[in-house]
């Protein structure tokens, strides 16, 4: 569950880029009078990239639903929403040491650890 929020955000951004940028490249160019377009005989590149982008776009809500179910299961034993959100946004996987003050976070007092979190 650690850092899953960033994975969904990156897949959402990647899906947007793969869906929009190839189509924007094809549509925004100045059309040639007798040309086949920017990709010429490789017209299928736009379709393949858009299909891959659509796959990422469909994966993002599914992963978000899984994250919500895992977060609700984490709330059942008594973890508060703030702790669960810290874990979801923890890309470097060090929040487990920051909250109780373990490892190199042990020399920082509680108030400073809360500010860092």
Secondary structure, DSSP 8 states (H G I E B T S, - for coil): -TTHHHHHHHHHHHHHHHHHHHHHHHHHS---SS---TTTT-THHHHHHHHHHHHHHHHHHHHHHHHHHHHHHHHHTT--HHHHHHHHT-SSS-HHHHHHT-GGGTTS-HHHHHHH-
